[in-house]
């Protein structure tokens, strides 16, 4: 990830806000696989993911119609003790509903 390398070269240490912005940008560029890789990097850095970061990716997966991965992410979020907010649950529910209807 070029942006992350540039930050590190300048002596800047990314935090959850930095990663959330990177994830949002990758999702908006429809690079979901790169986004999932970024999630792994966040964990390697020892940074705790928050609901905002999860919602960014959940929203992107739902927009793509990827209900299975959005549901998995929601369950992982719950498994790791992250509080499920109404937005996360709503997005996944709508995504599953639309996929079942073939929309």
Steps between C-alpha positions, in 0.01 A plus 500: 500500500677809372326749729591302810863474384514877448368563850756265653786652301409839645508360852123511545335215686151417373216466751143375470390829341773477236409141421128583491566769239715263294234228523228745398703612199571143392132411534393802297752394233335154511820330614339283766772233489764765576274624778488155658881495485502835677286346776774240550764772521300683763496188716876453446557857621310413816235761429151419621234519231195707587140497381565784254776307327285188484202696367706643217582153372156356580338782301732437205436126502126558519506742208683233298234246597748290696264404782707198604818699571308784662329251731833332580649838585205581723536166681879550536431842644269348759740211570780744584282687747424800282162647563259454213337824411170537325663615175711184468207270563271698269749501211558127522127429534414708193784339305383148583140594419596648163720204411217260580274697266767505232523879501 
